[in-house]
Amino acid sequence: MVAPSLQHVTSADGTAIALEQVTEGPRPLVTFPGATAGRANWSAAAERLDGSFEVWLADRRGKGDSGDTEPYSFERESEDVRAVAAWFGGAATIAAHSSGAVCVLAAAASGELPAASLVLYEPPWPLPGRADYSAALDAMDARLAAGDPEGVLETGMVRLVEAPPSVVEAMKQTPSWPLRVAQAHTWPREGRALLRMPEGTAVLRSVGLRTVMLLGEQSAEHLRASTAAVAEALPHAEVVVLSGQGHAALQTAPELVADAILRRI
């Protein structure tokens, strides 16, 4: 392992995006977390890539050591992804989880993304006929207004991710839970950004990057559907099923995530 090294990349709107190098290897790989997670969400998987990849963990805007600029939008997050990819001169594999994977896909679909390949873990890409989860987002905003960020996480995990209560309780016991609580305010805004996105995957057919899609065997049906639809739309995608896992394998089975990367990237 390498001594952690923190850098910042400036996005198009001037926002500083934090990157931390955590391993050494011949090829760069950059990770982006999901809605409430900071860069450490990928740490356990990254440790298992030491020697094979030079892994850099990114904090998305509004989280951890990255800056934030209003108004928030996925377009600005896509600019962040492009800025980070360009910083590596197009040589890096970009790996992302959940809404972070949506931002990466949006960056690739809106213009050529300078990257070597992609690893996308269950992006909740909007599909025709999707459910309207505005009521869940309203409930999350109400918890924020009441000064209850932990309630935001619990509501989102149950009503958006459809995680069983036992999984939520297990997550509360992990060291990452307080970090998620600190970043809970970013989840409702990302959920509303997803609702504003056009439905359908036609825009993804122009993405020429080789892509590995990660899918939890036990993940919620809407995540299974979106993963399958994205994989079908992308010209060069394959799906790797994470046996016995759901949406949280970065914590519950990081060895499976790392193995999929080592075998296919």
C-alpha positions as CSV (number, residue, x, y, z in Angstrom):
1,M,0.0,0.0,0.0
2,V,1.0,3.6,-0.6
3,A,0.9,6.4,1.9
4,P,-2.4,8.3,1.2
5,S,-1.9,11.3,-1.1
6,L,-4.7,13.9,-1.4
7,Q,-5.0,15.9,-4.6
8,H,-7.7,18.2,-6.0
9,V,-8.9,18.5,-9.6
10,T,-10.7,21.7,-10.7
11,S,-14.0,21.1,-12.4
12,A,-15.5,23.3,-15.2
13,D,-17.4,25.5,-12.7
14,G,-14.4,25.9,-10.4
15,T,-15.4,23.2,-7.9
16,A,-12.4,21.3,-6.3
17,I,-12.9,17.6,-6.5
18,A,-10.8,15.6,-4.0
19,L,-8.8,12.5,-5.0
20,E,-6.9,10.3,-2.7
21,Q,-4.3,7.7,-3.9
22,V,-4.5,4.6,-1.8
23,T,-2.7,1.9,-3.8
24,E,0.1,1.4,-6.3
25,G,0.0,-0.4,-9.6
26,P,0.7,-0.2,-13.3
27,R,-2.8,1.1,-14.3
28,P,-4.8,4.0,-12.7
29,L,-8.4,3.3,-11.5
30,V,-10.6,6.1,-10.1
31,T,-13.7,5.4,-8.0
32,F,-16.8,7.4,-7.4
33,P,-19.2,6.6,-4.5
34,G,-23.0,6.6,-4.4
35,A,-25.4,9.2,-2.9
36,T,-24.5,9.3,0.8
37,A,-21.0,7.7,0.7
38,G,-17.6,9.4,0.8
39,R,-14.6,8.2,-1.1
40,A,-13.8,5.6,1.7
41,N,-16.8,3.6,0.5
42,W,-14.5,2.0,-2.1
43,S,-11.5,1.5,0.4
44,A,-12.0,-2.2,1.2
45,A,-12.2,-3.1,-2.5
46,A,-9.3,-0.9,-3.3
47,E,-7.0,-2.6,-0.8
48,R,-7.5,-5.8,-2.7
49,L,-6.3,-4.1,-6.0
50,D,-3.0,-3.1,-4.6
51,G,-0.2,-4.0,-6.9
52,S,-2.5,-4.4,-9.9
53,F,-4.0,-0.9,-10.0
54,E,-3.0,2.6,-8.8
55,V,-6.4,3.3,-7.1
56,W,-7.6,6.9,-6.5
57,L,-10.7,7.4,-4.4
58,A,-12.8,10.5,-5.4
59,D,-15.1,12.5,-3.2
60,R,-18.1,13.7,-5.2
61,R,-19.1,17.4,-4.9
62,G,-20.7,18.2,-1.6
63,K,-19.0,15.3,0.1
64,G,-15.8,14.8,2.1
65,D,-12.9,17.0,1.0
66,S,-14.5,18.1,-2.3
67,G,-16.1,21.5,-2.7
68,D,-19.7,22.3,-3.7
69,T,-21.3,24.9,-6.0
70,E,-25.0,25.8,-6.3
71,P,-27.2,25.1,-8.1
72,Y,-26.7,21.4,-8.0
73,S,-27.2,19.2,-11.1
74,F,-26.0,15.9,-12.6
75,E,-24.7,18.0,-15.5
76,R,-22.1,19.5,-13.1
77,E,-21.3,16.1,-11.6
78,S,-20.7,14.9,-15.2
79,E,-18.3,17.8,-15.7
80,D,-16.5,16.6,-12.5
81,V,-16.1,13.1,-13.9
82,R,-14.7,14.5,-17.2
83,A,-12.3,16.7,-15.4
84,V,-11.0,13.8,-13.2
85,A,-10.7,11.5,-16.3
86,A,-8.8,14.2,-18.2
87,W,-6.4,14.6,-15.2
88,F,-5.3,11.1,-15.9
89,G,-4.9,11.7,-19.6
90,G,-7.6,9.2,-20.5
91,A,-5.6,6.3,-19.1
92,A,-7.8,5.6,-16.0
93,T,-10.6,3.1,-15.6
94,I,-13.5,4.8,-13.9
95,A,-15.4,2.8,-11.4
96,A,-18.6,4.1,-9.8
97,H,-21.5,2.9,-7.6
98,S,-25.2,3.8,-7.7
99,S,-25.9,7.4,-8.5
100,G,-22.2,7.9,-9.0
101,A,-22.5,5.5,-11.8
102,V,-25.3,7.5,-13.3
103,C,-23.0,10.6,-13.3
104,V,-20.3,8.6,-15.1
105,L,-22.8,7.3,-17.7
106,A,-24.1,10.8,-18.2
107,A,-20.6,12.1,-18.7
108,A,-19.8,9.3,-21.3
109,A,-23.1,9.8,-23.1
110,S,-22.9,13.6,-23.4
111,G,-19.5,13.5,-25.2
112,E,-16.4,11.5,-25.4
113,L,-15.2,10.6,-21.9
114,P,-11.4,10.3,-21.8
115,A,-11.2,6.9,-20.0
116,A,-9.8,3.5,-20.6
117,S,-12.9,1.5,-19.4
118,L,-15.8,1.7,-17.0
119,V,-17.0,-0.4,-14.0
120,L,-20.5,0.5,-13.0
121,Y,-22.3,-1.0,-10.0
122,E,-26.1,-0.8,-10.3
123,P,-26.7,2.7,-11.7
124,P,-30.4,3.6,-11.1
125,W,-30.8,4.9,-14.7
126,P,-34.3,6.2,-15.4
127,L,-36.4,3.8,-17.4
128,P,-39.8,4.3,-19.0
129,G,-42.6,3.7,-16.6
130,R,-40.4,4.2,-13.6
131,A,-42.1,4.8,-10.2
132,D,-42.5,8.3,-8.9
133,Y,-40.6,8.4,-5.6
134,S,-41.2,12.1,-4.9
135,A,-43.1,11.2,-1.7
136,A,-40.0,9.4,-0.4
137,L,-37.8,12.4,-1.2
138,D,-40.3,14.7,0.5
139,A,-40.1,12.5,3.6
140,M,-36.3,12.7,3.5
141,D,-36.4,16.5,3.1
142,A,-38.7,16.6,6.1
143,R,-36.3,14.6,8.2
144,L,-33.5,17.1,7.1
145,A,-35.7,20.1,8.1
146,A,-36.3,18.4,11.5
147,G,-32.5,18.1,12.0
148,D,-32.5,14.3,11.7
149,P,-29.9,13.3,9.0
150,E,-29.9,9.7,10.3
151,G,-33.6,9.6,9.5
152,V,-32.8,10.7,6.0
153,L,-30.6,7.7,5.5
154,E,-33.0,5.2,7.1
155,T,-35.9,6.5,4.9
156,G,-33.8,6.5,1.7
157,M,-32.4,3.0,2.3
158,V,-35.8,1.5,3.0
159,R,-37.9,3.5,0.4
160,L,-35.5,4.1,-2.4
161,V,-32.9,1.3,-2.2
162,E,-35.6,-1.2,-0.8
163,A,-33.0,-2.5,1.7
164,P,-34.3,-4.9,4.3
165,P,-34.4,-3.3,7.8
166,S,-31.8,-5.9,8.9
167,V,-29.4,-4.6,6.3
168,V,-30.0,-1.0,7.5
169,E,-29.3,-2.0,11.1
170,A,-26.1,-3.8,10.1
171,M,-25.0,-0.7,8.2
172,K,-25.5,1.4,11.4
173,Q,-22.8,-0.7,13.1
174,T,-20.2,0.0,10.4
175,P,-17.5,2.8,10.7
176,S,-18.9,4.4,7.5
177,W,-22.4,5.1,9.0
178,P,-21.4,8.4,10.7
179,L,-19.8,9.6,7.5
180,R,-23.0,8.8,5.6
181,V,-25.0,10.7,8.2
182,A,-22.7,13.8,7.7
183,Q,-23.5,13.7,3.9
184,A,-27.2,12.8,4.1
185,H,-28.2,16.2,2.8
186,T,-26.8,15.3,-0.6
187,W,-29.2,12.3,-1.2
188,P,-32.5,14.1,-1.7
189,R,-31.0,16.5,-4.3
190,E,-29.5,13.7,-6.2
191,G,-32.9,11.8,-6.1
192,R,-34.6,14.9,-7.6
193,A,-32.0,15.2,-10.2
194,L,-32.7,11.6,-11.3
195,L,-36.4,12.4,-11.5
196,R,-35.6,15.3,-13.9
197,M,-33.6,13.0,-16.2
198,P,-35.2,11.9,-19.5
199,E,-36.3,8.2,-19.4
200,G,-34.8,5.6,-21.6
201,T,-31.3,4.3,-22.6
202,A,-31.1,5.3,-26.3
203,V,-28.6,8.0,-25.4
204,L,-26.2,5.3,-24.1
205,R,-25.8,3.6,-27.5
206,S,-23.1,6.0,-28.5
207,V,-20.9,5.1,-25.5
208,G,-18.0,3.1,-26.9
209,L,-16.1,2.4,-23.7
210,R,-15.7,-1.2,-22.6
211,T,-17.9,-1.5,-19.5
212,V,-18.2,-4.1,-16.7
213,M,-21.7,-3.9,-15.0
214,L,-21.8,-5.2,-11.4
215,L,-25.1,-6.6,-10.2
216,G,-26.0,-7.9,-6.8
217,E,-27.8,-11.2,-7.0
218,Q,-30.2,-10.1,-4.3
219,S,-30.6,-6.4,-5.3
220,A,-34.0,-4.7,-5.6
221,E,-35.9,-5.3,-8.8
222,H,-35.7,-1.7,-10.0
223,L,-31.9,-1.9,-9.7
224,R,-31.8,-5.2,-11.5
225,A,-33.9,-3.7,-14.3
226,S,-31.9,-0.6,-14.7
227,T,-28.6,-2.5,-14.7
228,A,-29.9,-4.9,-17.4
229,A,-31.3,-2.1,-19.6
230,V,-28.0,-0.1,-19.4
231,A,-26.0,-3.2,-20.2
232,E,-28.2,-3.9,-23.2
233,A,-27.9,-0.4,-24.5
234,L,-24.1,-0.1,-24.2
235,P,-22.3,-1.5,-27.2
236,H,-19.4,-3.1,-25.2
237,A,-20.8,-4.2,-21.8
238,E,-20.9,-7.4,-19.8
239,V,-22.7,-8.1,-16.5
240,V,-21.0,-9.7,-13.5
241,V,-23.4,-11.0,-10.9
242,L,-22.2,-10.7,-7.3
243,S,-23.4,-13.9,-5.6
244,G,-25.5,-13.5,-2.5
245,Q,-25.1,-9.7,-2.5
246,G,-27.4,-6.7,-2.8
247,H,-26.6,-3.0,-3.4
248,A,-24.0,-2.8,-0.6
249,A,-21.4,-5.3,-1.7
250,L,-18.7,-2.6,-1.4
251,Q,-19.1,-3.2,2.4
252,T,-20.5,-6.7,2.6
253,A,-18.3,-8.5,0.0
254,P,-15.5,-6.1,-1.3
255,E,-13.5,-9.2,-2.3
256,L,-16.2,-10.0,-4.9
257,V,-16.1,-6.4,-6.3
258,A,-12.3,-6.5,-6.5
259,D,-12.2,-9.9,-8.1
260,A,-14.6,-8.8,-10.8
261,I,-12.3,-5.9,-11.6
262,L,-9.1,-8.0,-11.5
263,R,-10.6,-10.6,-13.8
264,R,-12.2,-8.3,-16.4
265,I,-10.3,-5.0,-16.5
